[in-house]
Amino acid sequence: MSKNRGRGLQANALGMFDTVVMAVAGSAPAYSLAATTAVLVGAVGLASPAALLYCAIPMLGIALAFSYLGRIDVNAGASYSWVGRTLHPFLGFVSGWALVVSATIFMVAGSLPAGSMTLALFDGELADDTALSTAVGAAWFLIMLAVVLGGARLTVRAQLLMSGVELAILLLFAVLALFHTGDARAFDWSWLGFGHFDGMAGFASGALIAAFYYWGWDVTSNLSEETRNSRRTTGLAGLIGVGIVFLLFEVFTIAVNVILSSKQIEENDANVMAVLGEEVWPGWGGKLLIVAVMLSTIATLETTLIQVTRSLFAMGRDRTMPSALGRVHRTWNTPWVAIAVVGGVALVMFIASNALGTVGDILSDAISAIGLQIAVYYGLAGLAVVVAYRKMLLKSAADFVLGGLWPLFGSVFMFWIFVESLGELSDAAIAIGIGGLALGLIPMLWYWRRGSDYYRPAKLDATRAITADYVPDGHAAERARAHEGLPTDF
């Protein structure tokens, strides 16, 4: 670590409920359903609920990896720190860089639909105006940038409002869908089996898409330095978040299978949720679900901003990126330089995407390329937990399964997704995905040559970490920090 570490982030700002809300918002249930359902149905047809089910199993393995690693190393960089201290610092940097690149691309990808959904509430034709959608999306992005700059507590208050309304609308429509009559087809349990996949290739294509529904719950780990009792809270909140969004994804994907015809899905590929809403509740339904999708999109912009800025903060603090990124605002306790840099880069990308025409083929390739980067840092975290806990895995069946076997399965699945997706993506998407990762080699090698302490890490060993943090009964007051996570105000 750098010897010159300034102020830290605001410790103990978030509790368990706050962190669960952030995990759910990070996966953006309404946005994911609106943006990806038609793509998933197009790839696997009626097997879309099965694709989400079988992808949730390895994703829970990755969530377990984050939970176990968060118990022994509290760091805003999360997988950047864990992978660097277990596998190799170079792999750790690649892990952090993968998150930074994917999140930055996603902020542009998310802001455009945020703008079009806002306009759709007033006039459907306005929503097709790319320039206007970009302008409104950029305005939402700047508002979220200001909220994130204002501190963790303000961020959570905004998130509670947006995600609260979104989840209330989704739950209302989940109930209404149960009582809907005049269905396109009857529910069939085979939708949750393997029978509807077109062989292993069909399953792979479904898994590729389904995996990216879930992305974002790990924002809880990037908030670990700002969370009470973070060694327990952040990991558990991530697991609860994955469970909640899994249920929402399944309910709505099954509802789409039951209520909408293949033609309706195909003709409304960018607006499946609005069509579903109109079918379930004619008149008001479509508008309400557009509101849910809009709020979900804006909410996930906020959590993505948190992920990328906290990762850059950790990198700046370790001097693996410019040290200015590690500066914290004296009043708001937020990494203001990192937030300003991300905001500037994203706004330039907004302008560029607008110049490409109808949201741009290059932008859609960039969105596809995000999957490669997600698979990298999730997969590396799954390996890291096995290495960190290797001396403890045989001490109990729970440790072996939850801290070893399941995360390892999740890791293998993520790397399988990576390899499989190379054959599915366009040349441009691969160039952006792999090229984005390759760009990280420049700062990595530069700061390695300059002797950053990050490249000479203290190895992460669960046996030593857990022993060091053990607090005997009756002595908690003496070492309360062990329960609160690492000190963050240096």
C-alpha positions, -999 to +999 in steps of 0.1 A: +000+000+000+011+036-005+026+052+025+009+085+016-027+076+021-050+106+027-085+107+041-106+076+037-142+070+027-171+075+052-170+045+075-202+029+088-225+049+066-246+020+054-265-008+072-277-042+061-311-030+046-293-002+026-268-027+012-294-052+001-312-023-017-280-014-035-274-051-045-309-053-061-305-019-077-271-030-091-287-058-111-315-035-123-344-060-125-368-038-146-341-025-169-326-060-174-360-075-182-369-046-207-335-046-224-327-083-226-359-104-226-365-102-264-328-111-270-331-141-246-363-153-261-348-149-296-319-170-286-336-199-267-374-193-271-395-209-244-363-220-225-357-185-213-368-193-177-345-223-177-315-202-189-320-178-160-324-207-136-293-225-146-272-193-148-283-183-112-265-214-098-230-205-109-238-168-102-245-177-066-211-194-065-195-161-075-216-143-049-203-168-023-168-161-034-173-123-029-189-131+005-160-152+017-133-129+004-150-098+019-147-114+053-109-114+052-101-082+031-123-051+033-113-030+003-133-007-020-115-023-050-130-057-041-118-082-067-089-059-077-075-063-042-085-100-036-072-113-069-040-093-066-033-107-031-041-143-040-034-151-076-010-123-089-010-085-087-011-084-126-043-104-126-056-083-098-051-051-118-067-068-149-097-077-126-101-041-115-095-027-150-122-051-164-147-036-140-137+000-148-140-005-186-172-025-185-189-001-161-178+030-181-193+015-213-224+005-195-230+040-182-234+052-218-254+021-227-277+027-197-281+065-201-295+063-236-325+041-226-330+063-195-335+092-218-357+074-243-379+059-215-383+094-199-394+108-233-417+077-239-438+088-209-448+120-228-446+110-264-437+077-280-423+094-311-399+115-291-384+084-276-371+075-311-352+108-314-316+098-307-302+133-301-330+141-276-327+107-259-290+113-255-295+148-240-321+136-215-300+105-206-269+128-201-290+150-178-300+119-157-264+108-156-252+142-144-279+142-116-267+107-105-231+119-107-240+148-083-258+123-059-228+099-058-205+129-052-228+139-023-218+109-002-229+073+007-260+083+028-274+106+001-267+079-025-287+053-005-316+077+001-320+083-036-317+046-042-344+037-016-368+061-034-361+049-070-358+011-062-387+012-038-411+025-064-396+002-091-400-029-069-435-019-058-446-017-095-429-050-104-446-068-074-480-054-084-476-067-120-463-100-108-496-104-088-517-091-117-500-115-142-511-145-120-548-135-125-545-126-162-569-144-185-567-148-223-532-162-223-511-169-255-501-203-241-505-224-209-477-226-184-455-257-189-430-270-164-407-281-193-398-244-196-376-249-166-359-280-180-333-287-207-357-299-234-362-266-252-325-258-257-311-265-291-283-288-277-252-275-259-247-246-283-283-234-276-277-237-239-244-217-242-261-189-261-288-186-235-263-187-206-243-159-223-273-136-222-287-148-189-254-142-170-256-105-178-291-101-163-275-106-129-244-083-132-242-055-107-251-071-073-214-069-064-216-032-059-220-041-022-183-052-021-172-019-035-191-002-007-175-023+020-153+005+035-185+025+040-207-003+055-213-012+091-201-047+101-189-050+065-171-083+068-205-100+072-229-074+057-216-069+022-214-106+012-247-115+027-264-085+010-249-097-023-264-132-019-298-118-009-297-094-038-290-123-063-319-143-048-344-114-050-336-105-086-336-142-096-372-145-084-382-113-102-365-125-134-382-159-133-417-145-126-416-120-154-399-143-180-426-169-173-452-142-176-439-132-210-440-168-221-476-172-210-491-138-219-473-126-250-471-143-284-439-148-303-450-121-327-456-096-300-422-102-285-405-099-319-423-067-329-416-050-296-381-062-289-371-029-272-403-025-253-414-059-241-422-047-206-446-019-219-464-045-241-467-069-211-480-041-190-507-032-215-518-068-218-520-072-180-536-038-173-549-020-204-545+017-203-523+022-173-501-009-173-477+001-201-470+035-186-464+021-151-439-004-163-422+022-184-418+042-151-404+011-134-379+006-163-369+043-163-363+043-125-344+010-127-322+024-154-314+055-135-309+035-103-284+012-119-265+042-134-260+052-097-247+018-086-224+015-117-210+049-109-202+037-074-185+006-087-163+024-111-154+053-089-146+031-058-125+008-080-105+038-093-102+052-058-086+020-046-063+020-076-053+056-070-047+050-033-024+020-042-007+041-069-015+016-097-033+045-114-027+083-109-027+090-072-051+119-075-079+093-081-074+083-045-083+117-031-114+120-010-135+152-006-132+167+029-169+174+033-186+145+015-160+117+020-163+106-016-135+101-042-143+133-060-114+132-085-124+097-097-161+108-100-151+139-120-129+118-144-155+092-150-181+119-156-159+136-182-151+104-200-187+093-201-200+126-214-174+124-243-187+089-250-223+102-250-214+127-277-196+101-297-225+076-295-249+103-307-227+110-337-230+073-347-267+077-356-295+055-343-278+047-310-251+033-332-239-002-342-206+004-325-224+011-292-244-021-295-211-040-301-197-022-270-226-034-249-221-070-261-184-067-253-192-059-217-198-096-211-162-105-218-150-081-191-176-092-166-166-129-171-130-120-165-134-104-131-161-127-118-141-157-129-109-145-113-127-139-080-140-174-080-104-187-083-091-163-057-114-175-029-102-211-034-066-200-031-073-178+000-092-205+018-072-235+006-060-244+042-095-243+056-116-260+029-113-295+044-122-284+079-160-286+073-184-297+046-198-261+045-164-245+039-156-271+012-189-266-007-196-229-001-161-216+000-145-239-025-165-262-048-194-238-056-173-207-063-149-228-083-178-241-104-190-204-108-154-195-120-152-223-145-187-213-158-176-176-162-145-186-182-166-210-203-189-180-210-158-160-220-146-186-245-181-194-259-189-157-264-158-152-286-175-173-312-209-155-308-197-118-309-189-097-339-153-087-347-160-052-335-174-064-301-144-087-296-121-058-305-138-035-279-139-063-253-104-076-256-090-042-267-105-025-236-087-051-214-055-047-234-054-009-228-050-016-191-016-031-197-002+005-202-010+018-167-003-016-152+033-019-166+040+018-160+031+018-123+047-016-118+080-002-132+076+028-108+075+004-078+039+006-065+036-014-033+005-031-047+029-052-068+046-065-036+015-076-017+010-093+016-006-126+005-042-131+015-046-162+037-079-169+053-063-188+082-041-158+093-068-132+086-095-149+106-071-156+135-060-119+135-096-107+136-109-130+163-123-110+193-130-130+225-164-126+241-165-096+264-137-078+246-156-064+216-154-028+229-115-029+229-114-039+192-147-028+178-131-020+145-127-058+138-165-059+136-168-028+115-142-036+088-109-020+083-104+016+094-110+039+064-102+074+077-065+075+077 
